[in-house]
Amino acid sequence: MPSSSNDLFQRAQQLMPGGVNSPVRAFRSVGGTPFFTKKARGATLTTVDDRELIDFVCTWGPAIHGHNNPVIRDAIAKALEKGTSFGTPNPYEIEMAELIVELVPSVEKVRMVNSGTEATMTAIRLARGYTGRDKIIKFAGCYHGHVDSLLIKAGSGALTLGNPDSAGIPDSFAQETIVLPFNDSQALEVAFQEFGDQLAAVILEPYPANVGLIMPKEGYLQSLRDLCSKHGSVLIFDEVMTGFRVSAGGVQQRDAITPDLTALGKIIGGGLPVGALGGKAEIMDFLAPLGPVYQAGTLSGNPLAMAAGIASLRMLQESDIYDRLEKMGQQVQDAVTTAAQETGLPIQVPQVASMFCIYFAEETVENLDDAIATDTDRFNKFFHTCLDNGVYLPPSKYEANFISTAHEQTAIDQACDVIVKAIHGL
Ligand SMILES: *Cc1c(COP(=O)(O)O)cnc(C)c1O
């Protein structure tokens, strides 16, 4: 007899810390037992218990074309016939680099890596090597993967588990990281006044999406760009989440702000493990083998991963794709807003393109403190009601929802119906 999610989770907990290989999967924030997925197709996950769920997690962002997309699968199959890894340069890497340079406005040169974490880690080292400075600024609630100097007041799983500051990070590292509240121009000015000539870099998610979803205030990103230019600090956009998601060229294209370096991941791998760091050639050329900043990867530029990523990015060049995704995002936002009005419940639904978040709060969420203050109990009840009725939202109030091109109108209609009913039941 096939094992149930409950049985598998019992076994998993004996074998893996918390039963998972990435913390948020454990449902610690919302309570209950996580389900195990046996297969996924389009917008649907099928659990080992034979439940079918409309998925708004989309493997935490990458699946913009839905699960098990046939075009991506074919690209992987074709690459597979030629081999799984060469350890030499391969033609796919060129195609991938050309696509990234074409799509992402600020990128002149690129280095492929295997995860978003590697991309941000390398970005920080490169900025330090390039400027000869040590200090960096990050923002409370921004998550940049599990990099030592960036796991300070971080978002996503770190926040979900109530420890935005990880154990195991020496104070001496943490002292080089200045943490500021997001959307606070004055705090930014003060920090630059005090530390401007010591600042190697400022790193941020231009639309923070690991603390729910927060939009920058008008002019905020531009003021950051101006301050970095004035003080010779490297501006790093972490677009691991927003890259290829909010537009083909990410936030930098949507808001017309040019960072110096950009970290990419998630969508760029088409569902396989890929990340990338790109930016100005002058800075990128500080990387080995040209420059003094070391970085390497046994499987970097892996042909299967490149083939999947290339297929994923090429499909994003279809003309109306972002319009279609935006419309679906707006439909969900409208449905939730109407339900909030009908019930009188305080709900905020920030939405941009195919990303949205449902906060139980009176006021617009502008920073980490606002996000923490939103109603957790109400979110958790809402989450479980949706899940019980076949709609899988991210299992934490600090995560963003994603829509894919495989979410057909019927799936969106059905999901909106479930979400609206869940709100009415709160
Ligand atoms: C997911 C994410 C990362 C980390 O990427 P991994 O591939 O999980 O290492 C970094 N930054 C942002 C903004 C992310 O959303």
The ligand as a Gaussian input file, in Angstrom:
#p B3LYP/6-31G(d) Opt

LIG

0 1
 C       14.902000      32.255000      -3.063000
 C       15.715000      33.485000      -2.923000
 C       17.096000      33.443000      -2.723000
 C       17.847000      32.161000      -2.517000
 O       17.817000      31.328000      -3.630000
 P       18.136000      29.760000      -3.419000
 O       18.120000      29.217000      -4.823000
 O       17.046000      29.233000      -2.546000
 O       19.461000      29.673000      -2.781000
 C       17.790000      34.626000      -2.687000
 N       17.164000      35.803000      -2.833000
 C       15.833000      35.884000      -3.023000
 C       15.194000      37.214000      -3.209000
 C       15.069000      34.739000      -3.056000
 O       13.747000      34.825000      -3.212000

